[in-house]
Amino acid sequence: ALQVQAMAALLERHPGSKARLVIIGSCRNEGDEQRVREVKDDISRLGLGHCVEVRVNVPWPELKDKWLRHSKIGLHTMVNEHFGINIVEFMAAGVIPVAHDSGGPRADIVVPWNGKPTGMLASSAASYADAIHSILSLPEKEFGALQLSARASVSRFSDAAFQQAFRKQWTVALACGQGAAR
């Protein structure tokens, strides 16, 4: 719902915006299907059918090759998510995240990398709208630099980075345990 509200706010705060929102997700059960109906009702109620679309159960190849490859911004609106793998997937694909300003996205993911931004954080429909407008208004060179920074930052979530950090912690734990009573 916040994503739809953000789109309504974008059109209100920045008239003439040509942004289009495609909400993509899976439906696993009746509860998910009910949420899709509610989102579609919100789209209709707010008169956003011309610029907001819902796609359900999109196959991975289509998601990757069509939507991630050609999108500029990825919205994440879950409050206090502990991590947010979809944000990392956005960044790896060169899609700039606008993520909720809480939890893992704020603490660990959408943080500067080598002193450069990797995306934006927001918490209300208005702040999402302004972030979207700001990103879409960037000159091409600045947008490209933001994409490169976001892509480079995901290396910290690789298997190799995890293994290196795990080994380091294990080594520290072993060193600390050597002086313990037996």
HELIX and SHEET records of a PDB file:
HELIX    1   1 LEU A    2  ARG A   13  1                                  12    
HELIX    2   2 GLU A   30  ARG A   45  1                                  16    
HELIX    3   3 TRP A   60  GLU A   62  1                                   3    
HELIX    4   4 LEU A   63  LEU A   68  3                                   6    
HELIX    5   5 ARG A   69  HIS A   70  1                                   2    
HELIX    6   6 ILE A   85  ALA A   92  1                                   8    
HELIX    7   7 GLY A  103  GLY A  104  1                                   2    
HELIX    8   8 PRO A  105  ILE A  109  3                                   5    
HELIX    9   9 ALA A  125  LEU A  136  1                                  12    
HELIX   10  10 GLU A  140  SER A  153  1                                  14    
HELIX   11  11 VAL A  154  PHE A  157  5                                   4    
HELIX   12  12 ASP A  159  GLY A  177  1                                  19    
SHEET    1   A 2 LEU A  21  GLY A  25  0                                        
SHEET    2   A 2 VAL A  52  VAL A  56  1                                        
SHEET    1   B 3 ILE A  73  LEU A  75  0                                        
SHEET    2   B 3 ILE A  96  HIS A 100  1                                        
SHEET    3   B 3 MET A 120  ALA A 122  1                                        
END                                                                             
